[in-house]
């Protein structure tokens, strides 16, 4: 007989156990807050009971078209209600949602549709050119459903049925089922594939649920926030915020076109309380023209990630009436997995010092077991001195299931029992992580490591600089030297010599860019600077 008395006659059963799934957040909000506003898109308004009915209709229509457990349903759409509904309706039948990056070309779309074995594609007609071409390239021919949004001007047909007509085939009282196991896949997200074919990152119902709880508790959103969608829902499933907003019965304000004017209008017209976005969105806010701005009646909570925002940018955007929370993560960890949790002891510091602290990537989300910085060769933690660099590693419930149909990449990513991020950083004495660079972006000049992030942070402090990115340029003597690509503020002027002189006054001599190029920065759809493009440009200088 087992000695552990708690191992006897206390088994799991339907009365005391259900698999974790974010789908139950939607059902609960529809039950408890049926009349509360769930989704806003221009003149369209849906309550939680209406959104729940539409998601069930989508699930029912999918089932009638032989879509079920383990099937992939792709969607290519901007931040519109249909994209939000797909995050629930697709997994309600056990299928897996693959949200496609709207900036991908036809060849990459075809690769992803084939690799994921997509059986059905929901696509906004705005993307008819790329999708029509992609569909001529794919081996299997998926069912195609068109989103016909009247806010889109160029909307030529792609498939043979619209989303609304497809929904009409479904039962609004459809009886959906919990996943058989919380480890079942809920979504699929492809990495950018800048150095080869993209990898398909698989999320579980369990991870999505815990990520939603993490967003709601670590950011302290409270109940019924009004959230503006400036972060693409295709990026890490919108950092899992579609599910988070169902958890807290918040309102999703959809935004098809993102600009300074549309951001300020949406905030003012809907009394927005929260929003997320990459640093490019911060740029829209800071650099908005007077005629694009609207007065804010409240402080807007803004969560940002992607490339580490320079302290000068954070300080500037907070002066505009926004309160910044800085998070860090990757596609492989459901989006945000660390947060720069604020210490009240910092409240009385000068604003520049506060911004510098806020620019750090911070500490782990509660649902993540561990985030640390280690030597990737020895797997030993680096000293907590804020200086010694190592690789950032994750372990816990907010790490992906793995890469779809890519066991070798999965095994390499999880070697040693940790997820290898490829990001280089330090740990400060207070335990807060601060990124220094991607391992592929670090500059080694004359044997010295140079953090491009550190150099960029100095450049952003120059009064004429709007944006800056630094990469390695091959050098016959030093091996590599820093090369800065700079975008100046409207109406501002600066020369290469002036920028270099500014750097000389603010950093060690070996870190000073030897070259400064004034031109627009190439970016991904999520606002990340494409440094592989810049490195190629630097080589050709």
C-alpha positions in Angstrom: 0.0 0.0 0.0 1.3 3.5 -0.9 2.7 5.4 2.1 1.4 8.7 0.7 -2.1 9.0 1.9 -2.8 11.7 -0.6 -2.2 9.4 -3.5 -5.1 7.2 -2.6 -8.7 7.7 -3.7 -8.2 11.3 -4.7 -8.1 10.9 -8.5 -9.0 13.4 -11.1 -12.5 13.3 -12.4 -14.9 15.6 -14.3 -16.1 17.1 -11.1 -12.7 18.4 -10.0 -10.6 18.8 -13.1 -10.9 20.4 -16.5 -8.1 21.1 -19.0 -6.9 24.6 -18.9 -8.1 26.5 -22.0 -8.7 30.1 -22.9 -11.9 29.2 -24.5 -13.7 29.1 -21.2 -12.9 32.8 -20.7 -15.2 33.7 -23.6 -18.0 31.5 -22.3 -17.7 33.0 -18.8 -17.7 36.6 -20.0 -20.7 35.9 -22.3 -22.5 34.4 -19.3 -21.6 37.0 -16.6 -21.4 40.1 -18.8 -23.6 39.4 -21.8 -24.4 43.1 -22.5 -20.9 44.4 -22.0 -19.1 45.7 -25.1 -16.6 43.2 -26.5 -15.5 44.4 -29.9 -15.6 47.8 -31.7 -14.8 48.3 -35.3 -15.9 51.6 -36.7 -19.7 51.5 -36.6 -19.8 47.8 -35.8 -20.4 47.0 -32.1 -20.6 43.5 -30.5 -21.4 42.5 -27.0 -19.9 39.5 -25.3 -23.1 37.4 -25.9 -23.0 38.4 -29.6 -19.2 37.6 -29.9 -19.8 34.2 -28.2 -22.6 33.4 -30.6 -20.5 34.4 -33.6 -17.6 32.3 -32.4 -19.9 29.3 -32.0 -21.3 29.9 -35.5 -17.7 29.9 -36.9 -16.9 26.7 -35.0 -20.1 25.0 -36.3 -19.4 26.1 -39.9 -15.9 24.7 -39.7 -17.1 21.4 -38.4 -19.7 21.2 -41.2 -16.7 21.6 -43.6 -14.8 18.7 -42.0 -12.4 20.8 -40.0 -11.6 19.2 -36.6 -9.0 18.1 -34.2 -5.5 18.7 -35.4 -6.4 20.5 -38.6 -4.8 23.9 -39.4 -6.9 26.9 -40.1 -5.0 29.9 -41.4 -6.1 33.5 -41.2 -4.6 36.6 -42.9 -6.3 39.7 -41.7 -5.6 43.1 -40.0 -7.0 43.8 -36.5 -10.7 43.3 -37.3 -13.5 41.5 -35.5 -13.1 38.4 -37.7 -9.5 38.0 -36.5 -10.6 38.2 -32.9 -13.3 35.6 -33.4 -11.0 33.2 -35.1 -9.0 33.0 -31.9 -12.0 31.2 -30.3 -14.0 29.7 -33.1 -11.1 27.7 -34.6 -9.9 26.0 -31.4 -13.6 25.3 -30.4 -13.5 22.4 -32.8 -10.0 21.3 -31.8 -8.4 22.9 -34.9 -5.2 25.0 -34.7 -5.2 28.7 -35.7 -2.3 29.9 -37.8 -2.3 33.7 -38.0 -0.4 34.9 -41.0 1.9 37.9 -41.1 0.1 40.3 -43.5 3.4 41.5 -45.0 4.5 38.2 -46.3 5.0 37.7 -50.0 3.3 35.0 -52.0 6.2 32.5 -51.9 6.4 32.6 -48.1 2.7 32.4 -47.7 2.7 29.3 -50.0 5.5 27.7 -47.9 3.6 28.3 -44.7 0.3 27.0 -46.0 2.0 23.9 -47.3 4.1 23.3 -44.2 1.2 23.8 -41.8 -1.1 21.6 -44.1 -3.8 24.3 -43.9 -7.2 22.9 -44.8 -9.0 26.3 -44.7 -7.9 29.9 -45.1 -9.7 33.0 -43.9 -8.3 36.0 -45.7 -9.2 39.7 -45.8 -9.7 40.9 -49.3 -7.2 43.6 -48.8 -4.5 41.0 -49.4 -6.0 39.5 -52.5 -2.9 40.0 -54.7 -0.5 38.1 -52.4 -3.0 35.4 -51.5 -4.2 34.8 -55.0 -0.7 34.3 -56.1 0.1 32.1 -53.1 -2.9 29.9 -53.8 -1.5 29.2 -57.3 1.7 27.9 -55.6 0.4 25.7 -52.8 0.3 22.0 -53.4 -2.9 21.4 -51.5 -5.9 23.6 -52.2 -7.5 24.8 -49.0 -11.0 26.1 -48.6 -10.9 30.0 -48.9 -13.2 32.3 -46.9 -13.2 36.0 -47.7 -13.4 38.8 -45.1 -15.2 41.6 -46.9 -14.7 44.6 -44.7 -16.3 47.8 -45.9 -13.4 49.8 -44.3 -11.2 48.3 -47.0 -11.2 50.1 -50.4 -9.4 47.6 -52.5 -11.2 44.3 -51.9 -11.3 42.0 -54.9 -12.7 38.5 -54.2 -10.4 35.6 -53.4 -12.6 32.7 -52.4 -16.1 31.7 -53.3 -17.8 32.7 -50.1 -17.6 35.5 -47.6 -17.0 35.2 -43.9 -20.5 36.4 -43.1 -22.1 33.9 -45.4 -19.9 31.1 -44.0 -20.9 32.1 -40.5 -24.6 31.9 -41.6 -24.0 28.2 -42.2 -23.2 27.7 -38.5 -25.3 27.1 -35.4 -25.0 30.0 -32.8 -25.8 27.4 -30.1 -23.1 25.0 -31.2 -22.0 22.8 -28.4 -18.2 23.1 -28.4 -15.9 20.9 -26.4 -12.9 21.5 -24.1 -9.7 20.1 -25.5 -9.0 16.5 -24.7 -5.8 17.6 -23.0 -4.5 21.1 -22.0 -1.3 20.2 -23.8 -3.2 20.1 -27.1 -2.2 22.7 -29.7 -4.2 25.9 -29.8 -2.2 28.0 -32.3 0.7 28.1 -34.7 2.9 31.1 -35.2 5.8 31.2 -37.7 9.1 33.0 -36.9 10.3 35.6 -39.3 12.6 33.3 -41.3 15.2 36.0 -42.0 18.0 33.4 -42.1 16.1 30.6 -43.8 12.7 29.0 -43.9 10.5 30.1 -41.0 9.9 27.8 -38.1 6.4 27.0 -36.9 6.0 27.7 -33.2 3.3 25.6 -31.5 1.3 27.0 -28.5 -0.8 24.8 -26.2 -4.1 25.6 -24.5 -2.3 25.4 -21.2 0.4 27.9 -22.2 -2.2 30.3 -23.8 -4.3 30.2 -20.7 -1.4 30.9 -18.3 -0.1 33.7 -20.6 -3.5 35.3 -20.5 -3.5 35.1 -16.7 0.0 36.6 -16.7 -1.0 39.5 -18.9 -4.0 40.3 -16.7 -2.2 40.1 -13.4 1.3 41.3 -14.2 0.0 44.4 -15.9 -2.9 44.8 -13.4 -5.5 45.5 -16.1 -8.5 45.1 -13.8 -11.9 44.2 -15.1 -13.5 45.8 -18.3 -10.5 47.7 -19.7 -10.8 49.3 -23.1 -8.0 48.0 -25.2 -6.8 49.5 -28.5 -5.3 47.1 -31.1 -2.2 48.7 -32.3 -0.3 45.4 -31.9 -1.0 43.0 -34.8 -3.1 40.1 -33.7 -1.0 37.9 -36.0 2.1 38.6 -33.9 2.3 35.8 -31.2 -1.5 35.8 -31.3 -1.4 39.5 -30.2 0.8 38.5 -27.3 -2.2 36.4 -26.2 -4.3 39.5 -25.5 -7.3 38.2 -27.5 -7.7 35.6 -24.8 -6.6 38.0 -22.0 -9.4 40.4 -23.0 -12.0 37.6 -22.8 -10.6 36.8 -19.3 -11.2 40.4 -18.0 -14.3 41.1 -20.2 -12.6 44.0 -21.8 -13.4 45.9 -25.0 -11.3 45.3 -28.1 -11.1 48.5 -30.2 -10.0 47.3 -33.7 -7.8 49.5 -35.8 -7.4 48.6 -39.4 -5.1 51.4 -40.3 -2.4 52.5 -37.8 -1.1 56.1 -37.9 -0.7 58.9 -35.4 -4.1 60.3 -36.3 -6.0 57.0 -36.1 -4.3 56.2 -32.8 -5.3 59.5 -31.2 -8.8 59.4 -32.6 -9.4 55.9 -31.4 -8.1 56.7 -27.9 -10.3 59.8 -27.6 -13.4 58.4 -29.2 -13.4 55.2 -27.2 -11.8 56.3 -23.9 -9.1 53.7 -24.3 -7.3 52.6 -21.1 -4.7 50.1 -22.4 -2.7 49.4 -25.6 0.3 47.5 -26.7 2.8 47.9 -29.5 6.4 47.9 -30.7 8.6 51.0 -30.5 7.4 52.1 -33.9 4.0 52.9 -32.3 5.8 55.0 -29.7 7.3 56.9 -32.6 3.8 57.6 -33.9 2.8 59.0 -30.5 5.9 61.1 -29.9 6.1 62.6 -33.4 2.5 63.3 -34.1 1.8 66.6 -35.6 -0.4 69.1 -33.6 -3.4 68.6 -36.0 -3.1 64.8 -35.5 -3.3 64.9 -31.7 -6.4 64.7 -29.5 -6.5 65.6 -25.8 -6.3 62.6 -23.5 -8.7 62.5 -20.6 -6.7 59.8 -18.7 -3.3 58.3 -18.6 -3.1 55.5 -21.1 -1.3 52.3 -20.1 1.1 51.2 -22.8 2.9 47.9 -22.9 5.9 47.8 -25.3 8.4 45.2 -26.3 10.3 44.2 -29.5 13.6 46.0 -29.8 14.6 47.5 -26.4 13.3 51.1 -26.4 16.0 53.7 -25.6 15.4 55.4 -22.3 15.1 58.8 -24.2 12.1 57.4 -26.1 10.4 56.1 -23.0 10.8 59.4 -21.3 9.4 61.3 -24.3 6.3 59.2 -24.6 5.4 59.4 -21.0 5.5 63.2 -21.3 2.6 62.8 -23.8 0.3 61.2 -21.2 1.1 57.5 -21.6 2.5 55.2 -18.8 4.9 52.7 -20.2 5.3 49.1 -19.0 8.3 47.3 -20.6 8.1 43.6 -21.3 10.3 41.1 -23.2 9.8 37.8 -24.9 9.9 36.0 -28.2 7.4 34.1 -30.4 8.7 30.9 -28.6 7.5 32.1 -25.2 4.0 33.4 -26.1 5.1 37.0 -26.5 5.8 38.7 -23.1 7.5 36.4 -20.6 9.4 39.0 -18.5 8.2 42.4 -17.2 10.1 45.4 -15.8 8.1 45.3 -12.6 8.2 48.7 -11.1 9.7 49.3 -7.6 8.1 52.1 -5.7 11.5 53.1 -4.4 12.2 54.4 -7.9 9.3 56.9 -7.8 11.4 59.8 -6.6 14.3 59.3 -9.0 14.8 61.9 -11.8 12.8 61.0 -14.9 15.9 60.1 -16.9 16.9 57.6 -14.3 13.4 56.2 -14.1 13.4 55.8 -17.9 16.8 54.0 -17.8 15.4 51.5 -15.2 12.2 51.0 -17.2 14.2 50.2 -20.4 15.4 47.0 -18.7 13.7 43.7 -19.6 13.0 42.9 -16.0 11.9 39.8 -14.2 9.9 36.7 -15.2 6.2 36.5 -15.5 4.6 34.6 -12.6 3.8 31.6 -14.8 7.4 31.2 -16.0 9.5 29.0 -13.8 12.8 30.7 -14.5 14.5 33.3 -16.7 18.2 33.8 -16.3 21.4 34.7 -18.1 24.0 32.0 -18.5 27.2 31.2 -20.3 25.9 29.1 -23.3 29.0 26.9 -23.2 29.0 26.0 -19.5 25.3 26.7 -18.7 26.5 28.4 -15.6 24.8 31.6 -14.5 26.8 34.8 -15.0 27.5 37.1 -12.1 24.8 39.5 -11.1 27.0 42.5 -11.8 25.1 44.2 -14.7 28.3 43.8 -16.8 29.0 40.2 -17.6 27.2 39.1 -20.7 25.6 35.7 -21.4 22.6 34.3 -23.2 19.1 34.7 -21.9 17.4 31.3 -21.1 13.8 30.5 -20.3 12.1 27.6 -18.6 8.5 27.0 -17.6 4.9 27.1 -18.6 5.3 30.0 -21.1 7.6 28.1 -23.4 6.3 26.7 -26.7 5.5 23.0 -27.3 8.2 23.1 -30.0 8.7 23.7 -33.7 6.2 22.0 -36.0 7.7 19.1 -38.0 11.2 20.2 -37.0 12.5 17.9 -34.3 16.2 18.8 -34.7 15.4 22.6 -34.2 13.2 21.7 -31.2 15.9 19.6 -29.6 18.5 22.3 -30.2 16.3 25.0 -28.7 15.7 23.0 -25.6 19.2 21.6 -25.1 20.2 21.4 -21.4 16.6 21.7 -20.3 16.3 25.4 -21.1 14.9 27.3 -24.0 17.8 29.1 -25.8 16.7 32.6 -26.8 19.7 33.7 -28.8 19.6 37.0 -27.0 22.6 38.3 -25.1 22.1 40.2 -21.8 23.3 40.9 -18.3 21.7 40.5 -14.8 21.8 43.4 -12.5 22.3 43.0 -8.7 18.6 43.4 -8.2 17.9 40.4 -10.5 16.6 42.4 -13.4 17.7 41.3 -16.9 18.8 43.8 -19.4 19.4 42.9 -23.1 22.7 43.8 -24.7 22.1 42.3 -28.2 21.1 39.4 -30.3 24.0 36.9 -30.4 24.1 37.5 -34.2 24.1 41.3 -33.8 27.0 41.8 -31.3 29.9 43.6 -32.8 33.4 42.2 -32.1 35.9 45.0 -32.8 39.6 44.3 -32.1 38.5 41.5 -29.7 36.1 43.8 -27.8 32.4 43.1 -27.6 30.2 46.1 -28.5 26.5 46.1 -27.7 24.6 47.7 -30.6 21.8 48.4 -28.2 24.1 50.5 -26.0 25.3 52.5 -28.9 21.8 53.0 -30.2 20.7 54.3 -26.8 23.3 57.1 -27.0 22.3 58.0 -30.5 18.7 58.3 -29.5 19.7 61.0 -27.0 21.0 63.3 -29.8 18.4 66.0 -30.2 18.2 65.6 -34.0 17.9 61.8 -34.1 14.4 60.2 -34.6 15.6 56.6 -35.1 18.9 54.8 -35.0 20.2 51.3 -35.7 23.7 50.0 -35.4 25.3 47.0 -37.1 28.8 45.6 -37.8 30.7 46.8 -40.8 33.7 44.6 -41.9 37.0 46.3 -41.2 40.4 45.2 -42.4 42.2 46.3 -39.2 39.6 45.7 -36.5 37.6 42.9 -38.0 34.4 44.8 -37.4 33.5 48.4 -36.5 30.1 50.0 -35.7 28.1 51.4 -38.5 25.1 53.6 -37.6 22.0 54.1 -39.7 20.1 57.2 -38.6 16.8 58.8 -39.4 16.6 62.5 -38.5 13.6 64.2 -37.0 11.5 66.3 -39.4 13.1 69.6 -39.9 16.3 68.6 -38.0 19.8 68.5 -39.5 23.0 66.8 -38.6 26.1 65.6 -40.4 28.1 62.4 -40.0 30.9 64.3 -38.2 28.4 65.9 -35.8 26.9 62.5 -34.9 30.4 60.9 -34.4 31.5 63.9 -32.3 28.4 63.4 -30.1 29.2 59.7 -29.7 32.8 60.5 -28.8 31.6 62.7 -26.0 29.3 60.0 -24.6 31.0 56.6 -25.0 34.2 54.7 -25.0 36.3 55.3 -28.2 36.2 51.7 -29.5 32.3 51.8 -29.5 32.1 55.0 -31.6 30.5 54.4 -35.1 33.1 54.8 -37.8 30.3 55.3 -40.4 26.9 57.1 -40.2 24.3 56.6 -42.9 21.2 58.7 -43.1 18.3 56.7 -44.6 15.0 55.0 -43.6 15.3 51.8 -41.6 13.9 48.6 -43.0 11.4 47.1 -40.6 9.3 44.0 -40.1 5.5 44.3 -39.7 5.9 44.3 -36.0 8.3 47.2 -36.0 11.6 45.4 -35.6 14.5 46.8 -37.5 15.7 44.3 -40.1 19.4 44.3 -39.1 20.3 41.6 -41.6 19.4 44.1 -44.3 21.4 46.8 -42.6 24.4 44.4 -42.4 24.2 43.8 -46.1 24.1 47.6 -46.7 27.0 48.1 -44.4 29.1 45.5 -46.3 28.5 47.4 -49.6 29.5 50.8 -48.3 
